[in-house]
Amino acid sequence: MAASNYKIGQIGSRLGISVRTLRHDDGIGLLRPPYRTAIGQRLYTDREIARLQKIVALREVCHAGCSTL
């Protein structure tokens, strides 16, 4: 069974986060795409989507918790 590959814009739309945030996460090593096309487009798999969902949830918890301090 072949894994699905998603472009950065598809991931952003699906999870409601900006492409800029995804590029930042790649830049700091938080979420690196496992593949790139010949022209350098980032490609993500279902595994990265699952990891990104956790990252987004943790960011939301942090922001909610930090605002109540």
C-alpha positions as CSV (number, residue, x, y, z in Angstrom):
1,M,0.0,0.0,0.0
2,A,1.5,3.3,-1.1
3,A,1.6,6.2,1.4
4,S,-0.1,9.4,0.4
5,N,2.0,12.5,-0.1
6,Y,0.6,15.9,0.7
7,K,2.0,19.3,-0.3
8,I,2.5,22.0,2.3
9,G,-0.6,24.0,1.3
10,Q,-2.8,20.9,1.6
11,I,-1.6,20.2,5.1
12,G,-2.1,23.9,6.1
13,S,-5.6,23.9,4.8
14,R,-6.5,20.6,6.4
15,L,-5.2,21.5,9.9
16,G,-6.0,25.3,9.8
17,I,-2.4,26.5,10.1
18,S,-0.4,28.7,7.8
19,V,2.2,27.6,5.3
20,R,4.6,30.0,7.0
21,T,4.2,28.1,10.3
22,L,4.9,24.8,8.5
23,R,8.0,26.3,6.9
24,H,9.1,27.6,10.3
25,D,8.6,24.2,11.9
26,D,10.8,22.7,9.2
27,G,13.4,25.4,9.6
28,I,13.8,24.7,13.4
29,G,13.7,20.9,12.9
30,L,10.3,20.4,14.6
31,L,8.6,18.8,11.7
32,R,10.8,18.0,8.6
33,P,9.1,16.7,5.5
34,P,10.4,13.3,4.6
35,Y,10.4,14.0,0.8
36,R,10.9,16.9,-1.5
37,T,10.1,17.1,-5.2
38,A,12.7,17.8,-7.8
39,I,11.9,21.5,-7.5
40,G,12.1,21.5,-3.7
41,Q,8.4,21.3,-2.8
42,R,7.9,19.8,0.7
43,L,5.9,16.5,0.7
44,Y,4.4,15.1,3.9
45,T,2.9,11.7,4.7
46,D,0.1,10.6,7.0
47,R,2.8,10.1,9.7
48,E,3.8,13.8,9.7
49,I,0.1,14.8,9.7
50,A,-0.4,12.8,12.9
51,R,2.6,14.3,14.5
52,L,1.6,17.8,13.4
53,Q,-1.9,17.3,14.9
54,K,-0.1,16.6,18.3
55,I,2.0,19.7,17.9
56,V,-1.0,21.9,17.1
57,A,-2.8,20.5,20.2
58,L,0.1,21.1,22.4
59,R,0.5,24.7,21.1
60,E,-3.2,25.3,21.9
61,V,-2.8,23.9,25.4
62,C,0.3,26.1,26.0
63,H,-1.4,29.2,24.7
64,A,-4.5,28.6,26.8
65,G,-2.4,27.8,29.9
66,C,-0.1,30.7,29.5
67,S,-2.9,33.2,29.2
68,T,-4.3,32.2,32.6
69,L,-1.0,32.8,34.4
